[in-house]
């Protein structure tokens, strides 16, 4: 018998190679399955052939292959009994030579306090992946097998990475893994909150100063923290707990702590550093500007609206030696017992590192133990309104010092002047004192007060003796000042009638130009009626008081240059009698005058007691009393005097 020959019948059923899983991207080394499918036929009872043929080619419909980087083409056909399909079209399988790397992304890199962060793992341009998650070097416990795990939520800080895996059988371990993703640091914000403390904690900072912001973490235990600083939204690289700020301008600062590069405190509240562009100026004040004799004055230096200052003190142009670190009130007070020109400045920070502008100068005067004395010149006990006196300031023990002088009158300071203060035309009383000033800094003590008592202007009183002359006798004039006081000289005048003015003009008597020291003056050889006045004066320039009332020295001489006759010419006259008084002499102008026994002086006038007609005075009615009448000529002469006595009627 011949060998048997098998004849197969080719069927028209279409056969196709299908990749399972149908991933778009296959990687070298990955295990995949090729499935041979017959369209429109019953799958049961078929055997399969694969090519290329090798010892590993299965007879089943599935062919498990480890992908290689070389491209290979696979096809299949099916056999059942004597039925045979055609070969399928070739299926080309090529694995990517490079292993894919997983990519880890985070919605944010920092977990807020009490919150969480979502992480996502992916493999580019491929699917079918399950993901393993790792924190630090170990698998992250939250990555449960059998779930997609592409996205996880974490609430713990750490160094996270992931990888993708796919393939395998029956839900077991994947047969192929991607490269592990790059590590992503997720920081965890703790419930601890940092605090920024400004050191020094000055309310006002000035441009150019250096201050330190200190970050403090309460409840952090012995943790070794690193610190981060943020200024008005700008992060500053991590540093120590102290951040040294050399202030150029204002800013808002906050900080937080970092531990193990993973764990963060919450950001502190913002502290605002307010910077003033202008450098502050120190202010110097003194409790008083003058040091009392043997005493002291306290000076205070301050810088407005700021603190932390220490102060340097200066006297003149040099640092004041008394400005020692006294550790009292921040060095702001200084007690001095020496006069001078003082100023100060404030310094703070460092040694210090920042200075204020120097204060304005304050002059502190020093009262010496020397006391001035006021001497009044002339030293009259009584001063009269309108007089000029000089107060002289004397300083005993002042040596050859060049003094300036100050005067004070009843609390009112008078500008500095010389040692003599001229009080012109005194009008009212006053209390005067003085002191000396040397080099604008050193003062004597105020002198004791000298009181200048001012009285109303006095008047002069003149008396003559005798008032009725014997021809050729001497007449003594006596002048007195109301309320007598020292220093007066007396001036003597002859009263010259002035009929047109109904008054007298005064002519100085011989040797009276400079006045006389004594209040009496003798006129020798007086023969005719004459009038006299006096007045007193003192000081330089001479202060004169008013003239005395004129006094008349009477003469009954019957042959004067001018004469008075009475008509009727009798010794006895009575009340109510008319009388005519006639003036005779060379003058064409006459007036008749009368003085009563009470000293009242008047002239003949219709409105007073008579009528003057030419050189005669007609009196219609005589009043009782003792009256003296005389004539005064237009040339300034006196007539003889006539005494008319009118007895009172009972």
NORHUHU-V728741 format. One record per residue. RES is the residue in one small letter. SS is DSSP state (hx for helix, st for strand, lp for the rest). PSI is psi in whole degrees, 0 to 359 (* if undefined). NEAR is the number of other C-alpha atoms within 12 Angstrom. Layout:
<<RES | SS | PSI | NEAR> <RES | SS | PSI | NEAR>>
This chain:
<<x | lp | 143 | 4> <x | lp | 164 | 4> <x | lp | 149 | 5> <x | lp | 139 | 6> <x | lp | 125 | 8> <x | lp | 126 | 10> <x | lp | 119 | 10> <x | lp | 148 | 15> <x | st | 121 | 16> <x | st | 128 | 18> <x | lp | 158 | 22> <x | lp | 2 | 18> <x | lp | 137 | 23> <x | lp | 134 | 22> <x | st | 141 | 31> <x | st | 143 | 29> <x | st | 125 | 34> <x | st | 136 | 29> <x | st | 133 | 30> <x | st | 128 | 25> <x | lp | 157 | 24> <x | lp | 56 | 18> <x | lp | 142 | 22> <x | lp | 331 | 17> <x | lp | 124 | 27> <x | lp | 143 | 39> <x | st | 143 | 36> <x | lp | 130 | 25> <x | lp | 348 | 24> <x | lp | 144 | 33> <x | st | 125 | 30> <x | st | 169 | 33> <x | st | 137 | 29> <x | st | 131 | 33> <x | st | 131 | 32> <x | st | 115 | 39> <x | st | 138 | 33> <x | st | 117 | 30> <x | lp | 133 | 19> <x | lp | 17 | 12> <x | lp | 158 | 19> <x | lp | 131 | 13> <x | lp | 346 | 19> <x | lp | 140 | 15> <x | lp | 1 | 16> <x | lp | 144 | 23> <x | st | 156 | 25> <x | st | 149 | 36> <x | st | 144 | 33> <x | st | 146 | 36> <x | st | 147 | 27> <x | lp | 152 | 20> <x | lp | 134 | 16> <x | lp | 172 | 12> <x | lp | 339 | 10> <x | lp | 353 | 16> <x | lp | 128 | 21> <x | lp | 171 | 25> <x | lp | 359 | 25> <x | lp | 177 | 25> <x | lp | 348 | 32> <x | st | 141 | 30> <x | st | 108 | 32> <x | st | 127 | 27> <x | st | 140 | 29> <x | st | 121 | 25> <x | lp | 142 | 29> <x | lp | 167 | 23> <x | lp | 340 | 19> <x | lp | 145 | 17> <x | lp | 131 | 18> <x | st | 147 | 18> <x | st | 131 | 22> <x | st | 141 | 33> <x | st | 167 | 34> <x | st | 162 | 38> <x | st | 165 | 39> <x | st | 151 | 43> <x | st | 135 | 32> <x | st | 115 | 22> <x | lp | 232 | 18> <x | lp | 17 | 17> <x | st | 139 | 22> <x | st | 132 | 27> <x | lp | 166 | 32> <x | lp | 164 | 25> <x | lp | 142 | 29> <x | lp | 166 | 29> <x | lp | 151 | 21> <x | lp | 141 | 24> <x | st | 118 | 25> <x | st | 127 | 22> <x | st | 122 | 33> <x | lp | 124 | 27> <x | lp | 140 | 26> <x | st | 130 | 20> <x | lp | 333 | 17> <x | lp | 136 | 17> <x | lp | 135 | 28> <x | lp | 155 | 30> <x | st | 134 | 26> <x | st | 152 | 32> <x | st | 126 | 29> <x | st | 127 | 36> <x | st | 149 | 27> <x | st | 141 | 29> <x | lp | 330 | 19> <x | lp | 163 | 22> <x | lp | 354 | 29> <x | st | 129 | 33> <x | st | 123 | 31> <x | lp | 159 | 25> <x | lp | 123 | 22> <x | lp | 5 | 18> <x | lp | 202 | 19> <x | lp | 172 | 24> <x | st | 139 | 29> <x | st | 128 | 24> <x | st | 143 | 37> <x | st | 131 | 31> <x | st | 138 | 39> <x | st | 158 | 35> <x | st | 125 | 30> <x | lp | 132 | 21> <x | lp | 38 | 16> <x | lp | 164 | 24> <x | lp | 182 | 25> <x | lp | 16 | 30> <x | lp | 144 | 35> <x | st | 156 | 36> <x | st | 139 | 43> <x | st | 139 | 40> <x | st | 142 | 42> <x | st | 139 | 31> <x | st | 120 | 27> <x | lp | 233 | 21> <x | lp | 0 | 15> <x | st | 160 | 16> <x | st | 137 | 20> <x | lp | 127 | 25> <x | lp | 338 | 18> <x | lp | 349 | 24> <x | lp | 92 | 29> <x | lp | 137 | 18> <x | lp | 152 | 22> <x | lp | 3 | 19> <x | lp | 164 | 19> <x | lp | 312 | 23> <x | lp | 22 | 28> <x | lp | 325 | 33> <x | st | 130 | 26> <x | st | 158 | 30> <x | st | 128 | 27> <x | st | 146 | 33> <x | lp | 15 | 24> <x | lp | 133 | 31> <x | lp | 154 | 33> <x | st | 180 | 31> <x | st | 103 | 32> <x | st | 145 | 41> <x | st | 171 | 36> <x | st | 169 | 43> <x | st | 156 | 37> <x | st | 148 | 39> <x | st | 145 | 40> <x | st | 169 | 34> <x | lp | 200 | 32> <x | lp | 176 | 24> <x | lp | 143 | 15> <x | lp | 29 | 10> <x | lp | 15 | 15> <x | lp | 204 | 15> <x | lp | 142 | 19> <x | lp | 152 | 25> <x | lp | 348 | 23> <x | st | 135 | 29> <x | st | 144 | 31> <x | lp | 171 | 36> <x | st | 150 | 26> <x | lp | 143 | 28> <x | lp | 162 | 30> <x | lp | 152 | 23> <x | lp | 140 | 27> <x | st | 125 | 29> <x | st | 121 | 28> <x | st | 117 | 35> <x | st | 148 | 33> <x | st | 126 | 33> <x | st | 120 | 32> <x | st | 170 | 30> <x | st | 355 | 23> <x | st | 139 | 26> <x | st | 131 | 26> <x | st | 162 | 34> <x | st | 134 | 29> <x | st | 127 | 36> <x | st | 126 | 27> <x | st | 128 | 31> <x | st | 119 | 26> <x | lp | 156 | 25> <x | lp | 58 | 23> <x | lp | 140 | 25> <x | lp | 329 | 20> <x | lp | 127 | 29> <x | st | 145 | 42> <x | st | 146 | 37> <x | lp | 130 | 25> <x | lp | 346 | 24> <x | lp | 160 | 34> <x | st | 123 | 30> <x | st | 163 | 34> <x | st | 126 | 26> <x | st | 126 | 38> <x | st | 131 | 31> <x | st | 119 | 39> <x | st | 138 | 33> <x | st | 108 | 32> <x | lp | 135 | 20> <x | lp | 9 | 15> <x | lp | 358 | 22> <x | lp | 216 | 11> <x | lp | 20 | 9> <x | lp | 140 | 16> <x | lp | 105 | 17> <x | lp | 148 | 29> <x | st | 160 | 28> <x | st | 146 | 37> <x | st | 145 | 35> <x | st | 148 | 38> <x | st | 131 | 29> <x | st | 112 | 26> <x | lp | 51 | 18> <x | lp | 352 | 14> <x | st | 117 | 14> <x | st | 142 | 18> <x | st | 136 | 20> <x | st | 150 | 16> <x | st | 147 | 21> <x | st | 200 | 22> <x | lp | 184 | 23> <x | lp | 345 | 28> <x | st | 131 | 27> <x | st | 114 | 31> <x | st | 122 | 22> <x | st | 114 | 29> <x | st | 105 | 22> <x | lp | 117 | 25> <x | lp | 327 | 19> <x | lp | 178 | 23> <x | lp | 157 | 23> <x | st | 162 | 24> <x | st | 121 | 26> <x | st | 143 | 34> <x | st | 165 | 38> <x | st | 167 | 44> <x | st | 162 | 43> <x | st | 152 | 44> <x | st | 135 | 36> <x | st | 130 | 27> <x | lp | 26 | 20> <x | lp | 3 | 23> <x | lp | 326 | 27> <x | st | 129 | 34> <x | st | 144 | 38> <x | st | 169 | 40> <x | st | 153 | 34> <x | lp | 141 | 33> <x | lp | 164 | 31> <x | lp | 152 | 22> <x | lp | 134 | 26> <x | st | 131 | 28> <x | st | 125 | 24> <x | st | 108 | 35> <x | lp | 123 | 24> <x | st | 128 | 27> <x | st | 131 | 21> <x | lp | 328 | 16> <x | lp | 139 | 16> <x | lp | 134 | 24> <x | lp | 156 | 30> <x | st | 132 | 24> <x | st | 151 | 32> <x | st | 127 | 29> <x | st | 127 | 36> <x | st | 152 | 27> <x | st | 141 | 28> <x | lp | 332 | 19> <x | lp | 163 | 22> <x | lp | 356 | 29> <x | st | 129 | 33> <x | st | 122 | 31> <x | lp | 159 | 27> <x | lp | 124 | 22> <x | lp | 5 | 18> <x | lp | 203 | 19> <x | lp | 170 | 24> <x | st | 140 | 29> <x | st | 126 | 24> <x | st | 145 | 36> <x | st | 128 | 33> <x | st | 137 | 41> <x | st | 159 | 37> <x | st | 124 | 33> <x | lp | 136 | 22> <x | lp | 33 | 17> <x | lp | 165 | 26> <x | lp | 184 | 29> <x | lp | 13 | 30> <x | lp | 146 | 37> <x | st | 155 | 37> <x | st | 140 | 43> <x | st | 139 | 38> <x | st | 143 | 40> <x | st | 141 | 31> <x | st | 119 | 26> <x | lp | 230 | 21> <x | lp | 0 | 15> <x | st | 160 | 16> <x | st | 135 | 18> <x | lp | 124 | 24> <x | lp | 336 | 17> <x | lp | 354 | 20> <x | lp | 71 | 28> <x | lp | 155 | 20> <x | lp | 92 | 17> <x | lp | 349 | 16> <x | lp | 51 | 14> <x | lp | 117 | 16> <x | hx | 37 | 17> <x | hx | 32 | 23> <x | hx | 14 | 29> <x | lp | 340 | 34> <x | st | 141 | 31> <x | st | 128 | 38> <x | st | 124 | 29> <x | st | 147 | 33> <x | lp | 14 | 24> <x | lp | 132 | 33> <x | lp | 154 | 34> <x | st | 180 | 31> <x | st | 107 | 31> <x | st | 146 | 41> <x | st | 169 | 36> <x | st | 169 | 42> <x | st | 157 | 37> <x | st | 148 | 38> <x | st | 146 | 34> <x | st | 157 | 31> <x | hx | 142 | 27> <x | hx | 228 | 17> <x | hx | 15 | 13> <x | hx | 172 | 19> <x | hx | 351 | 18> <x | st | 135 | 27> <x | st | 146 | 31> <x | lp | 172 | 35> <x | st | 151 | 25> <x | lp | 143 | 27> <x | lp | 166 | 28> <x | lp | 152 | 20> <x | lp | 142 | 25> <x | st | 124 | 29> <x | st | 121 | 28> <x | st | 118 | 35> <x | st | 148 | 33> <x | st | 127 | 33> <x | st | 120 | 32> <x | st | 171 | 30> <x | st | 354 | 23> <x | st | 141 | 26> <x | st | 131 | 27> <x | st | 164 | 34> <x | st | 135 | 29> <x | st | 127 | 35> <x | st | 127 | 28> <x | st | 131 | 31> <x | st | 122 | 25> <x | lp | 156 | 24> <x | lp | 55 | 22> <x | lp | 139 | 26> <x | lp | 330 | 20> <x | lp | 127 | 27> <x | st | 143 | 39> <x | st | 149 | 35> <x | lp | 127 | 25> <x | lp | 348 | 26> <x | lp | 161 | 35> <x | lp | 124 | 30> <x | st | 163 | 34> <x | st | 126 | 28> <x | st | 128 | 37> <x | st | 130 | 31> <x | st | 119 | 39> <x | st | 137 | 32> <x | st | 109 | 32> <x | lp | 135 | 20> <x | lp | 9 | 15> <x | lp | 356 | 22> <x | lp | 218 | 10> <x | lp | 20 | 9> <x | lp | 139 | 16> <x | lp | 105 | 17> <x | lp | 148 | 29> <x | st | 159 | 29> <x | st | 146 | 37> <x | st | 144 | 35> <x | st | 149 | 38> <x | st | 131 | 29> <x | st | 111 | 26> <x | lp | 51 | 18> <x | lp | 352 | 14> <x | st | 117 | 14> <x | st | 140 | 18> <x | st | 136 | 20> <x | st | 151 | 16> <x | st | 145 | 21> <x | st | 200 | 22> <x | lp | 185 | 23> <x | lp | 344 | 28> <x | st | 131 | 27> <x | st | 112 | 31> <x | st | 121 | 25> <x | st | 99 | 30> <x | lp | 140 | 21> <x | lp | 62 | 23> <x | lp | 129 | 24> <x | lp | 332 | 20> <x | lp | 171 | 22> <x | lp | 158 | 23> <x | st | 159 | 23> <x | st | 120 | 25> <x | st | 142 | 34> <x | st | 166 | 38> <x | st | 166 | 44> <x | st | 162 | 43> <x | st | 151 | 44> <x | st | 135 | 36> <x | st | 130 | 26> <x | lp | 26 | 20> <x | lp | 6 | 23> <x | lp | 327 | 26> <x | st | 131 | 34> <x | st | 145 | 38> <x | st | 171 | 40> <x | st | 153 | 34> <x | lp | 141 | 33> <x | lp | 165 | 31> <x | lp | 153 | 22> <x | lp | 135 | 26> <x | st | 133 | 29> <x | st | 125 | 24> <x | st | 111 | 34> <x | lp | 122 | 23> <x | st | 128 | 25> <x | st | 163 | 22> <x | lp | 154 | 20> <x | lp | 128 | 27> <x | lp | 179 | 29> <x | st | 162 | 25> <x | st | 148 | 32> <x | st | 122 | 30> <x | st | 137 | 35> <x | st | 147 | 30> <x | st | 147 | 31> <x | st | 125 | 25> <x | lp | 164 | 23> <x | lp | 337 | 27> <x | st | 123 | 29> <x | st | 147 | 28> <x | lp | 137 | 22> <x | lp | 129 | 23> <x | lp | 0 | 16> <x | st | 163 | 21> <x | st | 148 | 22> <x | st | 133 | 33> <x | st | 123 | 26> <x | st | 133 | 36> <x | st | 129 | 30> <x | st | 130 | 39> <x | st | 152 | 36> <x | st | 133 | 33> <x | lp | 138 | 23> <x | lp | 71 | 18> <x | lp | 142 | 22> <x | lp | 174 | 21> <x | lp | 162 | 22> <x | lp | 3 | 27> <x | lp | 146 | 34> <x | st | 154 | 33> <x | st | 139 | 40> <x | st | 136 | 42> <x | st | 138 | 44> <x | st | 146 | 34> <x | st | 134 | 34> <x | st | 119 | 30> <x | st | 122 | 30> <x | st | 144 | 35> <x | st | 86 | 23> <x | lp | 327 | 26> <x | lp | 334 | 16> <x | lp | 357 | 12> <x | lp | 35 | 23> <x | st | 196 | 22> <x | st | 150 | 30> <x | st | 158 | 21> <x | st | 135 | 24> <x | st | 128 | 21> <x | st | 137 | 21> <x | lp | 158 | 25> <x | lp | 146 | 17> <x | lp | 24 | 17> <x | lp | 5 | 25> <x | lp | 317 | 16> <x | lp | 10 | 20> <x | lp | 167 | 28> <x | st | 150 | 26> <x | lp | 327 | 22> <x | lp | 156 | 21> <x | lp | 35 | 30> <x | st | 153 | 28> <x | st | 129 | 33> <x | st | 131 | 26> <x | st | 120 | 28> <x | st | 145 | 17> <x | st | 30 | 15> <x | st | 130 | 26> <x | lp | 330 | 27> <x | lp | 164 | 35> <x | lp | 137 | 45> <x | st | 154 | 37> <x | st | 147 | 40> <x | st | 150 | 42> <x | st | 165 | 39> <x | st | 165 | 42> <x | st | 160 | 40> <x | st | 155 | 42> <x | st | 156 | 39> <x | st | 166 | 31> <x | lp | 177 | 27> <x | lp | 111 | 21> <x | lp | 161 | 15> <x | lp | 131 | 23> <x | st | 114 | 27> <x | st | 140 | 31> <x | lp | 174 | 29> <x | st | 156 | 24> <x | lp | 150 | 31> <x | lp | 168 | 32> <x | lp | 139 | 28> <x | lp | 139 | 35> <x | st | 138 | 37> <x | st | 133 | 40> <x | st | 116 | 39> <x | st | 142 | 36> <x | st | 134 | 36> <x | lp | 17 | 30> <x | lp | 126 | 25> <x | lp | 354 | 20> <x | lp | 55 | 20> <x | lp | 175 | 27> <x | lp | 331 | 24> <x | st | 143 | 37> <x | st | 155 | 35> <x | st | 130 | 40> <x | st | 151 | 32> <x | st | 136 | 31> <x | st | 126 | 22> <x | lp | 147 | 18> <x | lp | 89 | 16> <x | lp | 162 | 17> <x | lp | 320 | 14> <x | lp | 128 | 19> <x | st | 159 | 27> <x | lp | 158 | 24> <x | lp | 132 | 22> <x | lp | 350 | 16> <x | lp | 139 | 22> <x | lp | 146 | 23> <x | st | 145 | 30> <x | st | 126 | 28> <x | st | 123 | 39> <x | st | 132 | 36> <x | st | 133 | 40> <x | st | 143 | 33> <x | st | 189 | 26> <x | lp | 335 | 20> <x | lp | 148 | 23> <x | lp | 347 | 19> <x | lp | 131 | 27> <x | st | 154 | 38> <x | st | 147 | 44> <x | st | 132 | 48> <x | st | 158 | 41> <x | st | 145 | 33> <x | st | 131 | 29> <x | st | 172 | 21> <x | lp | 345 | 17> <x | lp | 358 | 11> <x | lp | 8 | 16> <x | lp | 123 | 16> <x | st | 132 | 24> <x | st | 170 | 25> <x | st | 161 | 32> <x | lp | 120 | 34> <x | lp | 145 | 21> <x | lp | 328 | 16> <x | lp | 352 | 11> <x | lp | 282 | 18> <x | lp | 3 | 24> <x | lp | 181 | 27> <x | st | 125 | 26> <x | st | 119 | 27> <x | st | 110 | 20> <x | lp | 240 | 19> <x | lp | 14 | 30> <x | st | 144 | 31> <x | st | 119 | 35> <x | st | 123 | 29> <x | st | 118 | 32> <x | lp | 333 | 22> <x | lp | 119 | 20> <x | lp | 136 | 26> <x | lp | 154 | 24> <x | lp | 154 | 21> <x | st | 175 | 20> <x | st | 116 | 25> <x | st | 142 | 26> <x | st | 131 | 37> <x | st | 147 | 41> <x | st | 167 | 48> <x | st | 146 | 48> <x | st | 130 | 46> <x | st | 163 | 34> <x | lp | 342 | 29> <x | lp | 7 | 23> <x | lp | 24 | 33> <x | lp | 154 | 36> <x | st | 145 | 47> <x | lp | 181 | 45> <x | lp | 160 | 40> <x | lp | 146 | 40> <x | st | 128 | 35> <x | st | 118 | 29> <x | st | 121 | 33> <x | st | 125 | 23> <x | st | 113 | 26> <x | lp | 156 | 19> <x | lp | 144 | 14> <x | lp | 140 | 12> <x | lp | * | 6>>
